[in-house]
């Protein structure tokens, strides 16, 4: 079974080395897109947790694995604080889950939730 990265890149015509960058922009909360250049300039590591998550999510093969990664992301201490927590200046786990679900369920066989039938 192919990984989310492989399925996404196949469906979108994306080079595998561009997966994280492309998914980052698609999974960001829309209002956060305007702030990325400024925040990245002032604090270059601010979006590191987001990019690390996308790298791990790219290796998942099931929605169950994806959900485990998303749970770990929400518990990551680097996601604390007003900007990431209340202002949602980070990727959206809901948007990411929807993107993954579209690719993990359209190509993979079996239940959409990654659980055995």
Secondary structure by P-SEA (a helix, b strand, c coil): cccaaaaaaaaacccccaaaaaaaaaacccccccaaaaaaaaccccaaaaaaaaaaaaacccaaaaaaaaaaaaacccccccccccccccccaaaaaaaaaaaaccccccccccccc
